[in-house]
Amino acid sequence: MSNYILEIKDLEIDYGIVKAVKGISMHVEKGSIVAILGANGAGKTSTIRSISGFTKVKDGQILYNGEEIQNQHAYKIVQKGIMQSPEGRMILNGLTVEENLLVGAYSIEAKTDEQGVKTSRKVRIKGLLTEVYGYFPILLERRKQQASTLSGGEQQMLAIGRALMGAPELLLLDEPSLGLAPLIIRDIFNIIKKIKEDGRTILIVEQNARQTLKIADYAYVLEIGKVKIEGKAKDLLNDKDLISAYLGVVE
């Protein structure tokens, strides 16, 4: 039995004239944080959006727990246990913080465990809210506030929290550090690491290579739609030539 929750094989994504992803392969182990790094236009977001069903795959396979999921409807992929926190956060204006979170729980259903004990939908959602507020206490403080009035960092926390409300087995994070101050980025990345330590698997797309490699277990560096290099995050973090060559970051 494979320990890979996600396998991508020879993935190709093309937008007519532009071929965004050119035959990449990667895998994600259960209980790990895997990073997809690269500059703008490298194919990172196209890759993650193809996993969550928002971008059509031209060729190749995406296997989730051994099942092919490429080109399935996004709502079906959510039901399988994959949730995405999108680039740009996409907070729902006109709704409170807690209402935004509850939108993320739309696919939650009553559940019966192996011992035959049934947990109602209402109880599961209450438990998920408690979990999210545990990671992000500021959201509990602001739960009745209009979500649009939150700071950028708080909105990013809300976007991640909303994805967690779907009880994902695999959490997809697209550019969670985008537009945030360094101290806020550090806080959010510490929380992402804690979410992983609590048993979730995370695939993160980021331009902030250094911060991401500090919390990731494994990483893929994309350049113009291809995997240029891959390896353990700690090894890549120590390779300054690689970071400056492919990621444009010199520390």
N, C-alpha and C positions, 0 to 999 in steps of 0.2 A: 504493500500500500504506500503510495507516494505521500511524502510529507508536504508536498506543494499544494497550497490552497488555490494558487493561480499559476497557470502556465500560458505563455504567449509564444506561438510558433509561426515564424515567417510572416509576420503581420505586415500587410500593405494597406495604406490608406491614401486615397487620392481624390483631390477636389477638381477633377477635370484636368486642366493644364498642370496644376501643381501636384506633385507627388510628395505628400507630407511625411509619410512613413514608408521606408523602403526595405521591407523584409526583416524586421527586427524580431529577436527571440529573447525572452526573459522569463524568470520564475520568481515566485514569492513563497517563502516558507511560512507555515502556520506559526503565529505568535511572534513574527518579526516585523521590523520596520524596514521597508525597501524604498530607496530613493531613485527617482528618475531626474537626472540633472542635465543642464545644458542651457545654452543661450536662447534668446528669442528665436523662434522659427526652427528650433531643433526637432520638433515633432512631439514634445512632451505632452502638451494638452490634448493633441489629437489622439495620442495613445490612451491616456486615462479616460477620455470621453468615449472611446470605442469600447472600453470595458463596461462602462455604465450604460451603454446603449444609446448615447446621444450622437455618435458619429458612426457612419456606415463603413464597414470593412470591405475592402475590395478583394483581398485574398489573405489566406492564413487562418490560424485557429486561436481562439481564446478559450481556455479550459478552466472552469471554476469547479473545484472538487471533482475533477475528472469529466465534467459535462461541458460540451460545447455551448457557448453562450453568444458568440459573435452574431451581430445583427438581430438579436432579440429585442423586443420592445423594452424600454427603460423600466416601465412599471413591473415587468416580469423579473427583471434583474434585481430590482429592489426586493421583491418577494423572496428571492433566493438568498438574500442576506448581504447584498452589496449596497452601500450608501456612499454618496459623494458630497463633499463640501466644495462647492464650485468656486472657481476663480472669480474674484469680484464680489464674493459673499452672497449677493442676490437676496438681501433681506427684504421681507414683504412689508412695504410701507402701508400704514393704516392699521397694522396689527400690533398688539403689545408684544413684549419679549416672550411671555409665556405662550401666547397664541402662535407666534412663529415656531416655537419649539413643538407645540402640539401638531402643527402641520407635518413635521417630520415623522410623527407617529401614525400617519394615516394607514399604513400597511400592517400595523400591529393587530394581532388577533388573539383570542383566548388560546391557551397552550396547556397541553396535558403532558406531564413528565413521564419518565419510564416507570415510576411507581403508580401511575394512574391518577396522580393528584392534578386537578385542573386549576389553572390560574386564569381569572377573568381578564378580559381586555383592559378594563378599568384599573385593576390592581397592577397589571404589567406596566401600564402607562405611568401610573403613580410612582412605581419603582424606578422607571427610566428617568422621570423628572428628578427624583432624589439623587440618582447617579450623576446626572448632568450638573445639577446645582452643587454637588460635591466637588466636581472638577472646577466649576466656575461660580464661586459664591457671589460674585458681583451680579450675575444674572438673576440670582434669587432676590437680591436687593432691588433689582430693577424690573422684576417680573411684570409689574402692572404698567410700566412705562412704555410709551410708543417706541418701537424698535428703531425707528428712523432717527431718534434723538441720541442714540448711543454713540460713543466715540468709535473710531476705526478699529481699535483693538478689541473693544467690547463687541462690535459687530462681527469680528472674526471669531470670537469665542462663541457667539450665538450661532454662526454658520456651522461650526464644528459640533456644537451641542445639538442643533437641529438634526444633523446627520446621525448622531448617536441615538437620537430618539427612535430611529428605525431598528434599533438593536442589531447593528450590523456585525457579521462575522468578519467581513473585510471592509475597512474604512478607507475611502479614497479622498485624499486632500490635494487640492489643486491650488498651488501658490498661496499657502496660508500666511506667508510673511509680507505679501505684496502691500507696499505703501505704509508699512508700520515702522515705528521708531525702534531702535535696537533693543532697548530695555523691554518693550512689549513683546518683541520677537522672542527674546530669551524666555520670558514667562510662558508664552504660548508653546514653545518647543519643549519646555520642561513638562507641561501638561500633556502634550502628545506622547512623550516618553512614558509618563505615568499611565496613560490609557493603554499603551502597549503592555506595560508591566502587569496590568489588570486582566490581560488575556486576549486583547484584540489584535488583529493583524492589520497593519497599516501600509498602504502604498502612497507615497508622497511625491508630488511633482513640485520642483522648486528651482528658482534661479539662485537663491542664497545657499551656495554650495557648502560653505564652511560650517554654518550653523546646522545644516541638515546632516552632514556627515558625522557631526558630533553625537547625534541621537540615533542614526540609522545603523542597521546591521550589515546591509549590503547595498551597493549602488550601481546604477548604470548611467553612463555619460553618453548622451545622444549628441550627434552633430549632423545637421542636414538630413534628418530622417534615418540615420543609421546608428547602431551601437558602436561607439568608438573605443570604449574601454568599460570593463566591469570588474568588480572585486569587492572584498570586504571594505566596509566604510572606513575603518581605522587605517587600513593600508593606503587608501586613496587620500585620506586626510593628511597623511605624512608625505605625500608626493607633490611637493610644491610646483614642480615643473608641469605636471599633469594639470593641476588646478589652474595655473596661469594660461596654459596652452588651450585648454578646451572650455574653461569656464570664465576666463577673463578676470580672475580674482588673484591678486598678489597680496599675500599677508607678510 
